[in-house]
Amino acid sequence: MQAVKEVVRQVGYTSVFERNRNSKARTVANVGGSGSSKSHSVAQLMIDKFLNEKDKQFVIARKTMPALRRSSYGLIINLLQEYGAYKYLDHNKTDNVISHLQNHNSMWFMGLDEPSKAKSIAGGVSYFWLEEADEFNLDDYLSFKLQLRRPPHGGINQCFLTFNPIDGNGWIPTVLLKQDDVELIHSTVLDNPFADPEYVKSLMKMAEEDENYYRVYFLGEWGRLENLIFTNYTQVDSFPETWDSWGYGLDFGYTHPTVLMKVLRSDNKLYWHECICESKLTNSDLIERLSHFERGDIYADGAEPQRIKEISNAGYNIFAANKDVKLGIDACKRQTIHITKSSTTTLKQIRSYRRKKDSNGVILDEPIKLEDDTVDAGRYGVMGLVSRFGFATARPHSTEPIKALTFAGSGGVNNKVLDRWIKRN
């Protein structure tokens, strides 16, 4: 174990890691653009402290446990394995706790859907990391901060926050950052020498699409939520037990995440649940992920016909979605969208899904094509259900079997048949 104690500083790290490590503030708020290394750097810092300090309790939290598993939980485990330290640690996968028995340290992973867990940690907490901190509210933060009461043994107990500056009117800029014991660490992708050059170029091109997105995701400056398309959404714990119809919307990606959204209609109400939201998935990876979910009709981005055909050949009912953006938005705006609380990326993207402006500042009737992967997947799913059953507020009508839309014996998608069927229904 001694050999890996300094390994965090022997591998690549950025100035963001150093700035966090040198901070003496009670709360350290990492605000910045995409790809700036803020989450990666804080993960490295947590590991550095976990391996080198003694008798400390760490809590890594996000709004929900499923979202945490897809982000910082997996990131820390992968880094521990990369550093060669994981095999020396005890990992309780049931309670989501990693223990360093030699140094008497424990690292707890939890979502806000289990808030009592932090209070149950004997002796209090030494370090908190709240990832995507703007998902929390001020009361959540204060509740966590009250647990920073473990004897620091000559050091200080600290809370680290990481987030993108989406809303300049939120509780972090208007309340938290005005407090004396808070240090702001600002970063952009230019602070990360390990960033993919192509990704940096894509962020810079945001200036051509939308000033606000460029400000938030490239410059890491506070954004303004204006020209919003969707305000008709709310959060729910889970789907209802009874339903009228359901299916999946699928938005393909690679650098951008691939998103599988379950869309359900119950009693003329619309529900979304984010099943998959993951970058760098090959089609083989995606097919394997699909095997973990209940089989249902999938309405996918028709711009990827070969991917659709491969998934269809794997035995899934998958069809090219109706990609009419205006019609899809209208279908989604006809009723309140009930989004599960664990769909954190969806909730983040839908609240910043906005209309374009032209060079004269005139608001256009089309959305900005940035940070829209989850909304597109939801829209595809909604339009798939609309094409079969009509709008949720309309009287349902009969439909022919969905399997009639496939080539006989091939499993491939017949888009001509689909087009005729949509027009007829």
ZIJOZI-V475140 format. One line per field, one symbol per residue. phi: phi as a letter, one per 40 degrees, with the letter a starting at -180 (. if undefined). A space follows every 50 residues. Layout:
phi = ???
This chain:
phi = .dcbcbcdccccabcccccccccbccbbbcbaccgcgccccccccccdcc cbcbfbbbbbbadbcdccccbcdccccccccccgcdccbbbccccfbbbb cccfbbbbbabccbccccccccggbcbbbbcfccccbccdccccccccbc dcfgbbcabbbbacccbcbcccccbccccccbbcbcabcccbccccdccc cccccddccacccccccbcgbccbcbfccbbcbabbcacccbacaaabbb bcaaccccbbbcbbbafgbbbbbccbaacfccccccccccccbdcacbbb dccbcccccccccchbcbbcccccccccccccccacccbccccccccccc cbcbccbcccgccccacccafbccccccccccccccccbgccccccbcbc dccccbccgbgcccccccccccccc
